[in-house]
Amino acid sequence: MPRSRHPDKDIEAALRFAEERGWWLRIGGSHAWGRIYCPYNDKECRCGEFCVVSIWSTPRNPANHARALRRVVENCIREQ
């Protein structure tokens, strides 16, 4: 079953970028639109500090939020 799309195109592109690299998405939550989870959630991966990232539905600046999501995925120790 396909997941629902994020309303902002930049954030949706960042989510697809993360999913292509193995990160998985859980939609819903308390205040966030969803969360992305690192597939390597272990102690070597920055102690799990950045292994979960919240995705906001209406951030103040969607382009900056999308860049931040990409940056977290790109800076994963397992990706380098």
TAMOZI-V826335 format. One record per backbone hydrogen bond with DSSP energy under -1.0 kcal/mol. NH is the residue of the N-H (numbers start at 1). CO is the residue of the C=O. Records with the same first field share a line. If there is no record, write none. Layout:
NH = CO ; CO
This chain:
12 = 8
13 = 9
14 = 10
15 = 11
16 = 12
17 = 13
18 = 14
19 = 15
20 = 16
22 = 19
23 = 18
24 = 37
26 = 35
28 = 33
33 = 55
34 = 55
35 = 26
36 = 53
37 = 24
38 = 51
42 = 40
46 = 44
47 = 43
48 = 45
49 = 46
53 = 36
55 = 34
65 = 61
66 = 62
67 = 63
68 = 64
69 = 65
70 = 66
71 = 67
72 = 68
73 = 69
74 = 70
75 = 71
76 = 73
79 = 76
